[in-house]
Amino acid sequence: MTKSFKVLSLLLSYPDEEWLAAASELEESLLAEKVLPPKSLDAVIGFLRNLNAQDLVEAQTRYVLLFDQTRALSLHLFEHVHGDSRERGQAMVDLLKMYEERGLYIDAKELPDHIPLFLEYLSEMPLDEARETLTQPLHIVAALEERLRRRESGYAEVLAAIVAIAGVAVNPGEVAPLLAQPEDDPTDLEALDQIWEEEAVTFGGGTAEADCGPDRLQRQVRASNRVAPAPGTTKMGERHV
């Protein structure tokens, strides 16, 4: 298990008094594994300490405004690929099957494409395989990082750390269409309604573009039947490392 993925999963989850109380243990896990590059490690630890020092209710309110009420910052991977189209439903089924084939079962009221759950899935893989799998949705993670930086949010450091673990350069051509989409303001209800009524965004037109586009993760999911399930089962969504 790569515990650093578990820690990052927690940091992108709703701030909870229980896991924040274990902040020192989370920090120790990051320091012990040294999976993150030094710069990213320092930034994530700084964010963790800052988050733990904040008023919990204020931190929770800020989290909801960012990730639950701002579609452009959704932590659901397929939201940025398929929107509300029917293709998203099939992608969800495929991703869930990929989890289950490794003996992982969701023990939380969350969709399988939620980034914290995806990070838990990666934590159960050998690190090299996890890094390879992470490259598939990396452009989405990079776009979220940039949008969070524009809002001067410390959560950008967590997304940056995920990109850093992958250890590969992100293709700007894949990030640009995501950043070109309108930024919604959760306090502007009229504008928010207009964004949610828009059709699902599609990317790429030809085979070459499709081969390097956002749908790679979905194809990765469908290829997962080549992976032998790990012995036993693990429940995802439990908040511990």
Backbone as a ProteinNet text record, in pm:
[ID]
protein_1_A
[PRIMARY]
MTKSFKVLSLLLSYPDEEWLAAASELEESLLAEKVLPPKSLDAVIGFLRNLNAQDLVEAQTRYVLLFDQTRALSLHLFEHVHGDSRERGQAMVDLLKMYEERGLYIDAKELPDHIPLFLEYLSEMPLDEARETLTQPLHIVAALEERLRRRESGYAEVLAAIVAIAGVAVNPGEVAPLLAQPEDDPTDLEALDQIWEEEAVTFGGGTAEADCGPDRLQRQVRASNRVAPAPGTTKMGERHV
[TERTIARY]
83.9	0	87.3	49.3	116	29.9	71	-12.1	-24.4	70.8	63.3	-63.6	-105.8	-231.8	-349.6	-344.4	-451	-456.9	-339.8	-335.2	-392.2	-352.4	-404.9	-555.2	-601.5	-745.1	-818.7	-763.8	-825	-825.6	-714.7	-703.8	-801.1	-847.5	-947.1	-1089.1	-1102.2	-1232.8	-1287.1	-1415.2	-1481.3	-1408.5	-1367	-1293	-1371.6	-1310.2	-1376.1	-1292	-1358.2	-1287.2	-1203.2	-1253.4	-1184.7	-1051.2	-1053.7	-926.8	-833.7	-887.7	-801.3	-727.9	-789.9	-724.5	-600.5	-595	-480.4	-382.5	-384.1	-300.2	-152.3	-106.6	35.8	71.6	-20.1	4.1	6.1	-81.3	-82.9	49.4	95.2	222.3	337.5	336.7	441.3	440.5	321.8	312.2	375.5	348.7	407.3	559.2	608.1	752.1	821.7	756.2	818	829.6	725.5	727.3	815.4	815.3	894.1	859.5	730.7	684.6	674.4	636.1	624.6	761.7	785.7	909	916.2	1036.9	1051.3	965.1	960.4	882.2	734.1	682.1	540.9	513.7	607.1	591.7	577.6	663.8	657.1	525.3	481.6	358.2	236.2	231.5	116.5	114.9	230.3	236.3	194.5	237.9	196.3	46.4	-12.7	-157.8	-228	-178.7	-240	-238	-125.8	-114.8	-208.2	-214.9	-301.9	-447.9	-485.9	-624	-660	-567.7	-593.7	-604.3	-545.3	-548.6	-674	-747.1	-865.3	-985	-1079.6	-1207.8	-1273.7	-1316.6	-1367.3	-1489.9	-1582.8	-1705.4	-1672.3	-1580.3	-1541	-1473.1	-1390	-1322	-1422.4	-1522.3	-1624.5	-1708.8	-1743.8	-1821.3	-1743.5	-1614.9	-1529.4	-1520	-1510.2	-1501.5	-1628.1	-1743.8	-1871.2	-1883.7	-1847.3	-1854.7	-1762.5	-1644.9	-1548.7	-1590	-1610.8	-1620.7	-1762.5	-1854.6	-1991.3	-2082.9	-2050.6	-2138.8	-2073.6	-1954.5	-1886.3	-1856.5	-1933.3	-1921	-1782	-1721	-1589.2	-1481.8	-1511.8	-1416.3	-1462.1	-1557.4	-1607.4	-1493.9	-1496.2	-1395.8	-1437.1	-1537	-1579.4	-1517.4	-1430.8	-1353.8	-1441.4	-1543.8	-1623.7	-1715.1	-1732.9	-1809.4	-1742.8	-1609.9	-1535.6	-1520.1	-1557.7	-1546	-1682.4	-1777.7	-1908.4	-2021.7	-1996.7	-2105.6	-2215.4	-2338.1	-2451.4	-2500.6	-2418.7	-2461	-2469	-2534	-2552.6	-2420.4	-2321.8	-2191	-2127.7	-2160.3	-2102.6	-2149.7	-2275	-2327.1	-2252.4	-2226.1	-2152.4	-2009.4	-1949.4	-1813.6	-1808.8	-1912.6	-1921.1	-1925.5	-2008.7	-2021.6	-1887.9	-1819.6	-1690.6	-1586.9	-1586.9	-1489.8	-1518.1	-1645	-1681.6	-1638.2	-1654.3	-1611.6	-1461.2	-1387.5	-1242.8	-1202.6	-1272.2	-1245.5	-1270.7	-1387.8	-1428.9	-1339.1	-1284.4	-1195.5	-1065	-1038.1	-922.7	-964.6	-1090.2	-1136.8	-1166.5	-1194.3	-1221.9	-1369.8	-1431.7	-1573.8	-1597.3	-1682.5	-1707.2	-1795.6	-1745.9	-1821.1	-1849.8	-1900.9	-1929.3	-2037.8	-2112.5	-2217.6	-2153.5	-2079.6	-2008.2	-1999.8	-1991	-1978.9	-1836.4	-1820.4	-1688	-1583.3	-1626.3	-1526.4	-1482.4	-1523.1	-1480.3	-1329.8	-1254.8	-1108.9	-1057.1	-1111.1	-1062.8	-1075.5	-1184	-1198.4	-1098.9	-1078.1	-982	-841.1	-808.8	-678	-665.3	-774.4	-771.3	-745.4	-805.7	-782.4	-635	-576.7	-435.5	-346.3	-389.1	-307.1	-288.6	-378.5	-371.7	-283.5	-237.2	-154.9	-6.8	76.1	219.6	240.4	337.2	353.5	370.2	449.1	470.4	340	258.9	131	34.8	39.2	-46.5	-11.3	117.1	159.6	113	122.2	78.3	-71.6	-148.3	-292.9	-328.9	-254.5	-280.6	-261.2	-177.3	-154.9	-280.5	-375.3	-495.2	-581	-615.1	-694.6	-609.9	-479.2	-389.9	-422.1	-470.1	-504.3	-620.7	-711.5	-823.6	-771.6	-683	-623.9	-547.3	-471.9	-394.9	-485.9	-597.7	-692.3	-753.9	-787.9	-842.2	-739.2	-613.7	-508	-501.4	-501.6	-492.2	-611.6	-730.1	-849.4	-847.2	-794.1	-783	-677.5	-571.4	-469.1	-526.1	-609	-672.7	-757	-810.4	-891.5	-807.8	-675.5	-580.6	-619.4	-659.2	-697.6	-580.2	-559.9	-454.6	-474.9	-597.5	-623.3	-546.1	-502.3	-422.2	-295.6	-241.4	-119.2	-142.1	-261.9	-293.3	-302.2	-368.1	-377.4	-239.4	-157.7	-21.7	59.6	37.6	109.5	71.7	-55.7	-100	-29.7	-22	48.7	195.6	254.9	396.6	424.6	334.9	354.1	357.6	273.6	268.5	404.8	476.1	611.4	622.4	516.1	518.8	466.3	504.8	457.5	312.8	232.9	93.6	86.8	7.5	-9.5	-96.8	-40.1	-120.2	-240.4	-227.9	-338.4	-459.3	-439.4	-551.4	-610.7	-528	-574.6	-652.6	-608.3	-666.2	-817.9	-875.4	-1021.9	-1096.3	-1038.2	-1103.1	-1100.5	-986.2	-973.9	-1055.5	-1088.7	-1167	-1313.7	-1356.2	-1495.2	-1519.5	-1642.8	-1670.6	-1652	-1599.4	-1584.3	-1714.3	-1774.7	-1899.8	-1875.6	-1962.3	-1958.6	-2074.9	-2047.8	-2156.5	-2253.4	-2215.9	-2305.6	-2393.1	-2362.7	-2441.4	-2535.7	-2652.6	-2744.2	-2792.9	-2815.3	-2863.6	-2758	-2633.5	-2525.8	-2501.4	-2515.5	-2494.1	-2597.4	-2722	-2827.5	-2796.4	-2743.6	-2711.6	-2602.4	-2501.1	-2391.4	-2440.7	-2523.8	-2572.3	-2667.1	-2725.8	-2817.3	-2744.6	-2613.8	-2538.9	-2523.6	-2503	-2482.2	-2347.5	-2332.7	-2206	-2096.1	-1978.4	-1864	-1805.9	-1769.3	-1701.6	-1566.7	-1470.8	-1335.8	-1291.6	-1219.8	-1158.6	-1257.5	-1208.3	-1297	-1248.6	-1115.2	-1060	-1002.4	-957.5	-901.6	-776.9	-690.9	-565.3	-592	-688.5	-719.8	-781.8	-866.5	-932.3	-831.5	-724.6	-624.9	-547.9	-548.4	-474.5	-567.2	-697	-792.3	-842.9	-941.4	-993.5	-1054.7	-1101.1	-1165.4	-1067.5	-939	-841.9	-872	-916.1	-945.5	-1057.4	-1158.9	-1269.4	-1220	-1131.3	-1078.1	-988.9	-918.5	-836	-924.5	-1040.7	-1135.7	-1179.9	-1213	-1264.2	-1156.5	-1031.3	-921.8	-885.1	-954.1	-913.8	-937.7	-1014.3	-1036.6	-909.8	-803.2	-675.5	-602.9	-651.6	-583.7	-643.5	-560.7	-609.8	-648.4	-763	-804.6	-713.3	-691.6	-608.8	-685.8	-617	-686.9	-755.8	-874.6	-949.1	-1016.7	-1080.6	-1146.7	-1111.4	-1120.3	-1094.5	-1207.6	-1258.3	-1364.1	-1301.4	-1347.9	-1299.2	-1400.7	-1349.3	-1436.5	-1422.6	-1353.9	-1329.1	-1218.5	-1237.4	-1145.4	-1035.3	-936.7	-817.8	-705.1	-582.7	-468.1	-391
-120.1	0	125	222.9	352.1	448.9	472	551.4	696.9	744.9	885	912	814.6	830.7	838.6	759.9	763.4	899.6	955.4	1086	1193.5	1191.2	1288.9	1271.8	1148.7	1121.9	1189.8	1178.1	1242.1	1394.1	1448.6	1593.8	1651.3	1569.2	1614.6	1576	1521.6	1484	1595.8	1589	1685.8	1690.8	1808.3	1817.7	1756.8	1661.3	1585.2	1591.9	1612.8	1627.1	1503.8	1385.3	1260.8	1248.3	1266.6	1248.8	1368.2	1486.2	1600.6	1584.4	1512.4	1486.4	1399.3	1327.7	1241.2	1309.4	1441.1	1515.5	1482.2	1467.4	1436.2	1300.2	1203.6	1070.9	1076.9	1158.2	1174.4	1235	1334	1397	1297.1	1215.4	1114.6	1014.4	977.8	883.9	941.9	1069.3	1134.6	1141	1175.4	1187.7	1052.4	948.4	815.5	756.9	774.4	715.5	792.7	923.7	1008.6	984	958.9	941.6	1077	1178.5	1312.4	1376.7	1450	1528.1	1628.2	1667.5	1755.4	1881.6	1949	2071.5	2044.1	1940.2	1904.9	1858	1783.3	1734.4	1850.3	1949.4	2066.2	2141	2154.5	2228.3	2156.9	2024.7	1948.1	1949.5	1933.7	1938.1	2075.9	2179.5	2314.4	2331.7	2277.4	2285	2208.8	2089.9	2008.7	2081	2140.5	2213.7	2333.7	2403.8	2520.4	2480.4	2371.5	2324	2283.8	2217.3	2170.5	2286.3	2400	2516	2601.5	2576.2	2656.1	2614.5	2705	2670.2	2564	2454.6	2341	2377.2	2451.4	2486.7	2574.1	2667.6	2752.5	2669.7	2575.6	2488.9	2403.8	2353.1	2271.7	2354.3	2476.6	2564.8	2598.6	2626.3	2658.1	2538	2419	2297.6	2280.3	2298.1	2280.9	2381.2	2507.2	2609	2576.2	2525.4	2493.9	2372.4	2262.4	2134	2081.2	2121.1	2070.6	2166.2	2296.3	2394.5	2465.7	2422.9	2483.4	2373.6	2370	2260.2	2254.4	2368	2371.5	2308.9	2294.7	2236.6	2100	2041	1910.3	1810.2	1731.8	1628.3	1495.9	1499	1380	1384.2	1289.5	1289.7	1296.8	1212.8	1204.2	1324.7	1404.8	1528.8	1619.3	1618.1	1705.5	1644.8	1518.3	1449.7	1432.5	1381.6	1347.7	1437.7	1523.6	1604.3	1514.8	1543.7	1462.4	1368.2	1341.8	1257	1111	1029.7	889	812.5	865.2	799.3	796.8	896.3	900.4	781.8	742.7	630.1	501.6	476.2	355.9	362.3	481.7	497.3	467.1	506	477.6	327.3	259.2	114.2	46.2	91	31.6	55.8	177.5	210.1	129.3	115.1	36.2	-108.9	-160.8	-297.7	-311	-209.5	-212.2	-217.4	-141.3	-145.8	-286.6	-340.4	-468.6	-582.9	-573.2	-678.8	-682.6	-576.9	-576.7	-603.8	-640.8	-669.9	-546.5	-433.5	-307.6	-274.1	-240.3	-209.4	-77.2	6.4	138.6	128.4	183	186	332	404.2	545.9	588	691.7	742	838.6	782.4	863.3	788.4	863.1	802.4	751.6	647	585.7	675.3	778.8	865.1	980.4	976.8	1079.4	1065.4	1172.3	1164.6	1103.1	1136.4	1069.6	917.4	865	719.6	664.4	737.5	694.5	687.7	781.6	780.3	660.7	624.9	505.2	380.8	376.5	266.2	260.1	373.7	378.4	334.2	361.9	327.6	177.5	99	-46.6	-110	-31.5	-82.5	-70.4	-149	-120.1	21.4	92.7	234.2	259.5	178.5	199.7	187.5	88.7	70.7	184.4	230.1	341.6	467.2	489.9	607.6	599.8	482.1	465.5	489.7	436.4	455.5	601.5	668	808	899	859.1	944.8	961	867.7	873.2	997.1	1027.2	1147.3	1266	1263.4	1364.6	1504.6	1515.2	1647.2	1709.2	1626.1	1677.7	1730.1	1653.8	1696	1826.6	1837.1	1959	2079.6	2059.8	2169.6	2215.2	2119.2	2154	2230.8	2187	2258.5	2404.4	2427.1	2563.6	2647.6	2589.2	2665.5	2698.5	2609.5	2635.8	2742.7	2742.9	2846.8	2983.9	2988.1	3115	3169	3079.5	3118.8	3131.7	3113.6	3122.9	3026.5	2906.1	2803.4	2711	2679.9	2587.9	2448	2413.6	2280.8	2258.2	2366.4	2352.6	2272.5	2283.1	2210.8	2059.6	2017.9	1874.9	1821.7	1896.3	1855.2	1855.8	1955.1	1961.7	1840.9	1796.2	1679.3	1553.6	1542.2	1426.7	1425.9	1543.1	1554	1517.3	1562.9	1536.7	1387.9	1315.9	1172	1099.2	1143.3	1077.7	1083.3	1190.4	1200.2	1216.8	1264.2	1288.1	1428.3	1482.4	1614.7	1605.5	1701.3	1706	1772.5	1715.2	1770.1	1895.1	2013.1	2136.2	2132	2059.5	2049.8	1978.9	1894.2	1825.5	1908.7	1993.9	2077.8	2198.7	2254.9	2378.9	2373.6	2265.5	2263.4	2266.1	2206.8	2208.5	2349	2416.4	2551.8	2652.6	2618.2	2708.8	2712.5	2614.3	2611.4	2721.1	2775.1	2887.6	2851.2	2946.6	2930.7	2975.1	2889.3	2924.9	2977.9	3069.6	3129.1	3070.4	2994.7	2930.4	3028.3	3156.9	3256.5	3323.3	3298.8	3354.8	3246	3238.1	3128.1	3128.8	3246.1	3253.7	3200.8	3243.5	3196.6	3048	3002.8	2861.3	2775.4	2821.5	2747.6	2735	2842.1	2838.4	2736.8	2731.1	2636.9	2493.7	2465.8	2330	2286.3	2383.3	2349.9	2326	2358.4	2340.7	2192.4	2162	2023.4	1975	1843.5	1785.3	1823	1848.8	1885.5	1760.9	1771.5	1661.1	1710.1	1618.1	1652.7	1562.3	1619.5	1537.7	1495.9	1485.3	1445	1322.8	1307	1195.6	1091	981.9	871.1	912	989.2	1029.3	1110.1	1203.6	1286.1	1201.9	1110.2	1026.8	943.6	901.2	816.8	890	1023.1	1095.8	1183.8	1161.4	1248.4	1195	1264	1229.2	1090.2	1033.7	902.9	788.5	819.1	712.1	640	714.9	651.7	550.7	585.1	491	364.9	381.3	263.6	183.5	254.9	186.8	101.7	156.7	84.2	-43.5	-34.5	-150.5	-255	-214.3	-309.7	-374.6	-336.5	-380.9	-529.4	-596.1	-739.6	-820	-753.8	-823.2	-828.3	-749.9	-741.1	-842	-925.5	-1025.6	-959.1	-992.5	-931.8	-971.1	-877.7	-905.4	-996.2	-1080.2	-1166.2	-1084.4	-1130.4	-1058.4	-936.4	-858.2	-737.1	-623.3	-503.2	-383.3	-285.9	-224.9	-126.2	10.6	85.8	220.5	318.8	432.3	533.2	540	443.6	448.5	548.5	638.4	748.2	715.3	640.3	611.4	573.7	575.3	536.9	428.6
0	0	0	-80.5	-80.5	0.2	124.3	214.9	172.7	95.2	52.9	-27.7	-108.9	-182.7	-85.8	21.3	122	189.9	220.6	286.4	194	67.7	-27.2	-45.5	-39.5	-47.3	67.6	186.3	302.5	289.3	240.6	229.7	127.9	33.6	-63.3	-22	97.7	150.8	239.7	267.4	355.8	489.8	533.7	661	776.1	839.3	944.7	1071.5	1183.3	1309.9	1341.6	1305	1338.4	1264.7	1131.8	1060.6	1078.1	1102.8	1129.4	1262.3	1356	1484.3	1466.8	1355.5	1326.8	1231.4	1226.3	1132.2	1148	1270.9	1292.2	1234	1243.4	1186.4	1033.9	976.6	831.7	784.6	858	823.5	832.4	935.4	952	836.8	789	677.4	551.8	525.8	408.8	419.5	537.4	558	549.5	599.7	601.4	461.1	378.6	244.8	146.6	159.4	69	-77.3	-102.3	-239.8	-309.8	-233.4	-289.7	-303.5	-410.8	-421.3	-305.3	-262.7	-145.4	-149.2	-262.9	-271.4	-248.7	-312.1	-294.6	-152.6	-96	40.6	137.4	125.6	214.1	196.4	70.3	43.7	101.3	87	137.6	290.5	351.1	497.5	548	478.3	516.2	505.5	398.9	383.3	494.4	526.2	630.9	764.3	798.8	925.7	928	815.3	806.3	818.8	751.5	757.9	900	967.5	1103.6	1202	1167.8	1256.7	1236.3	1129	1098.1	1183.7	1193.6	1254.8	1168.6	1230.6	1154.3	1072.1	1130.4	1058.3	937.1	954.3	841.5	732.4	773	676.1	600.1	669.8	605.4	508.8	548.7	461.7	335.4	352.2	237.5	142.2	197.6	116.4	32.9	94.3	23.9	-89.7	-65	-168.8	-286.1	-255.1	-360.2	-441.4	-374.4	-444.2	-463.6	-379	-391.4	-466.1	-464.4	-526.3	-645.3	-683.8	-797.5	-898.3	-1005.5	-1100.5	-1163.1	-1188.8	-1250.5	-1162.5	-1032.2	-937.9	-887.7	-955.8	-912.9	-900.1	-794	-772.3	-836.5	-920.5	-993.5	-1133.6	-1162.4	-1286.2	-1410.6	-1417.2	-1538.4	-1557.3	-1453.6	-1466.8	-1570.5	-1573.6	-1664.3	-1803.1	-1819	-1947.2	-2013	-1936.2	-1992.1	-1944.5	-1846.1	-1792.3	-1738.7	-1776.9	-1731.8	-1841.6	-1942.3	-2052.9	-2008.9	-2090.5	-2056.3	-2056.9	-2132.3	-2134.1	-1996.2	-1915.4	-1781.7	-1698.6	-1715.9	-1640.2	-1669.8	-1800	-1836.7	-1785.3	-1791.1	-1740.1	-1590.7	-1518.3	-1374.2	-1349.7	-1426.7	-1411.5	-1437.2	-1541.8	-1575.9	-1466.2	-1412.2	-1307.6	-1181.2	-1147.9	-1031.5	-1048.8	-1169.1	-1197.1	-1181.1	-1224.8	-1210.7	-1063.5	-979.8	-836	-781.5	-817.1	-760.2	-804.8	-925.8	-973	-895.6	-822.4	-732.6	-588	-568.6	-434.7	-353.4	-419.3	-350.9	-365.1	-255	-254.9	-183.4	-242.8	-187.8	-64.6	45.6	170.3	206	109	128.9	30.8	65.7	-21.9	-121.9	-215.4	-312.8	-444.4	-553.1	-685.1	-706.3	-786.4	-801.1	-866	-940.1	-1003.8	-914.3	-788.2	-692.6	-671.5	-689.3	-683.9	-554.1	-435.5	-314.3	-320.4	-380	-393.5	-494.9	-602.4	-703.2	-642.8	-555.2	-489	-394.5	-328.8	-244.3	-328	-445.4	-537.9	-577.4	-607.9	-644.2	-528.5	-406.7	-290.1	-274.6	-332.8	-321.2	-428.7	-524.5	-634.3	-602.1	-669.5	-668.4	-721.4	-667.2	-698.8	-848	-917	-1059.6	-1138.3	-1101.4	-1169.2	-1136.8	-1011.4	-971.8	-1050.3	-1067.7	-1144.2	-1289.1	-1347.5	-1486.4	-1498.8	-1404.6	-1406.7	-1385.3	-1299.4	-1267.8	-1388.9	-1481.7	-1598.5	-1682.8	-1672.4	-1756.7	-1728.7	-1602.7	-1576.5	-1531.7	-1559.3	-1503	-1554.5	-1679.1	-1732.9	-1656.1	-1606.7	-1526.7	-1393.8	-1332.6	-1205	-1222.9	-1331.5	-1356.7	-1378.7	-1447.8	-1469.6	-1338	-1252.8	-1122	-1039.5	-1046.4	-974.3	-1018	-1150.1	-1201.9	-1158.2	-1162.7	-1122.9	-973.8	-894.2	-750.3	-722.7	-801.4	-784.5	-819.3	-921.1	-957.3	-842.9	-761.8	-646.3	-519.2	-534.5	-422.9	-310	-350.1	-253.4	-223.8	-96.7	-57.1	-110	-148.5	-204	-333.4	-396.9	-519	-492.1	-371.1	-338	-335.9	-297.6	-294.9	-437.7	-525.3	-665.5	-730.4	-696.3	-751.1	-706.8	-584.6	-533.6	-610.5	-647.7	-726.1	-861.7	-923.8	-1052.1	-1034.6	-924.2	-899.8	-883	-815.9	-796.6	-930.7	-1024	-1154.9	-1223.5	-1202.9	-1254.5	-1405.4	-1468.7	-1613.6	-1640.8	-1755	-1794.4	-1842.8	-1803.4	-1846.8	-1983.5	-2072.8	-2206.8	-2201.8	-2230.9	-2225.9	-2319.5	-2430.2	-2524.3	-2467.6	-2367.6	-2303.5	-2190.3	-2130.8	-2019.8	-2070.6	-2183.2	-2234.8	-2254.5	-2314.3	-2331	-2197.6	-2095.6	-1964.6	-1905.2	-1917.5	-1862.8	-1942.8	-2067.1	-2151.3	-2110.2	-2033.7	-1988.6	-1885.8	-1878.4	-1788.6	-1642	-1567.4	-1422.8	-1357.5	-1279.5	-1214.8	-1074	-1033.5	-900	-820.2	-712.3	-637.1	-571.9	-566.6	-507.5	-613.6	-741.5	-851.8	-902.7	-846.8	-875.1	-1019.6	-1077.8	-1214.9	-1311.9	-1294.4	-1381	-1361.5	-1237.8	-1208.4	-1278.9	-1283	-1352.2	-1500.8	-1560.5	-1702.6	-1732.9	-1648.5	-1670	-1658.5	-1558	-1539.2	-1650.4	-1723.1	-1832	-1963.9	-1967.5	-2090.9	-2122.8	-2250.4	-2291.3	-2243	-2235.2	-2192.7	-2290.2	-2238.2	-2319.8	-2385.1	-2515.1	-2580.5	-2629.4	-2638.8	-2678.7	-2792.6	-2887.9	-2992.6	-3099.4	-3222.6	-3329.6	-3402.1	-3414.3	-3489.1	-3399.5	-3461.5	-3384.7	-3310.8	-3375.1	-3311.8	-3187.6	-3196.1	-3080	-2969.6	-3009.1	-2908.2	-2832.6	-2901.6	-2837.1	-2728.5	-2731.5	-2629.1	-2547.3	-2556.3	-2490.3	-2358.5	-2300.7	-2168.3	-2159.8	-2273.3	-2266.8	-2247.3	-2236.5	-2212	-2081.2	-1980.6	-1852	-1866.9	-1945.2	-1965.4	-2035.2	-2133.6	-2201	-2106.8	-2018.2	-1919.1	-1828	-1793.8	-1710.3	-1779	-1908.2	-1980.1	-2003.5	-1994.6	-2010.1	-1877	-1771	-1637.8	-1612.9	-1699.9	-1678.1	-1700	-1746.1	-1757.5	-1624.2	-1526.5	-1396.5	-1301.3	-1242.2	-1147.6	-1017	-959	-833.3	-718.8	-630.6	-514.1	-418.9	-344.9	-249.5	-142.3	-101.7	0.5	-58.3	22.8	-21.7	70.7	16.5	93.8	68.9	173.7	159.6	143.8	42.5	21.9	79.2	124.5	182.6	332.4	392.1	535.4	561.4	655.3	674.7	773.2	725.9	805.7	711.1	762	681.9	753.9
[MASK]
+++++++++++++++++++++++++++++++++++++++++++++++++++++++++++++++++++++++++++++++++++++++++++++++++++++++++++++++++++++++++++++++++++++++++++++++++++++++++++++++++++++++++++++++++++++++++++++++++++++++++++++++++++++++++++++++++++++++++++++++++

